[in-house]
Amino acid sequence: MKTSMIKQLTKHGNSMAMVIDKPILELIGADADTFFEITTDGHALIITPMKTPDEKKAFNAALEKVNTRYAKALKKLAE
């Protein structure tokens, strides 16, 4: 499910901040105690709620398996 909204940054001390509305947090299963990983491709921010260590370990293992098994196909798709 893809959801989008338009937000504007606000000044927060010497930084900028963005408020994430409660319905969006509920949709992704996040709350005030959730840590987020923030990555970028140079054009967009990707904000991902951190999983528990076991879930993250399982995901990384699955990702490694896919990358190993389908390396040639993934490389061709990237080109």
C-alpha positions in Angstrom: 0.0 0.0 0.0 1.4 3.3 -1.0 0.4 6.4 0.9 1.7 9.9 0.3 1.2 13.4 1.7 2.8 16.8 1.3 4.8 18.0 4.3 7.1 21.0 5.0 10.2 21.1 7.1 10.2 23.3 10.2 13.1 24.9 12.0 14.2 23.0 15.1 17.2 24.7 16.7 20.0 24.6 14.1 18.3 21.7 12.3 15.1 21.0 10.3 12.3 18.7 11.5 9.3 17.0 10.0 6.3 15.8 12.0 5.0 12.4 10.9 1.3 12.1 11.5 -0.1 9.4 13.8 -2.0 7.6 11.0 1.2 7.1 9.0 3.1 5.9 12.1 0.3 3.4 12.9 0.3 2.2 9.3 4.0 1.3 9.5 3.8 0.0 13.1 6.0 2.8 14.6 5.6 4.9 17.7 7.6 7.3 19.8 10.1 4.6 20.9 10.8 3.4 17.3 14.3 4.0 15.9 14.4 4.8 12.2 17.1 4.1 9.6 17.4 7.0 7.1 19.0 6.4 3.7 19.2 8.3 0.5 19.9 7.8 -3.1 20.9 11.4 -3.5 17.4 12.5 -4.5 15.0 11.0 -2.0 15.0 10.1 1.7 14.0 6.6 2.7 12.9 6.4 6.3 12.5 2.9 7.6 11.5 1.8 11.1 14.2 -0.4 12.6 13.2 -4.0 13.2 14.1 -6.0 16.3 17.6 -7.5 16.0 16.2 -11.0 15.1 14.0 -9.6 12.4 16.8 -7.5 11.0 19.2 -10.5 11.0 16.6 -12.7 9.2 16.0 -10.0 6.6 19.7 -9.5 6.0 20.2 -13.2 5.6 17.3 -13.4 3.1 18.7 -10.4 1.2 22.1 -11.9 1.0 20.6 -15.2 -0.3 18.7 -13.4 -3.0 21.7 -11.3 -4.0 23.9 -14.4 -4.2 21.4 -16.5 -6.1 20.3 -13.8 -8.6 23.4 -11.7 -8.9 23.6 -11.9 -12.7 19.9 -11.1 -13.2 20.0 -8.2 -10.7 23.1 -6.8 -12.4 21.3 -6.9 -15.8 18.2 -5.2 -14.4 20.4 -2.4 -12.9 22.0 -1.7 -16.3 
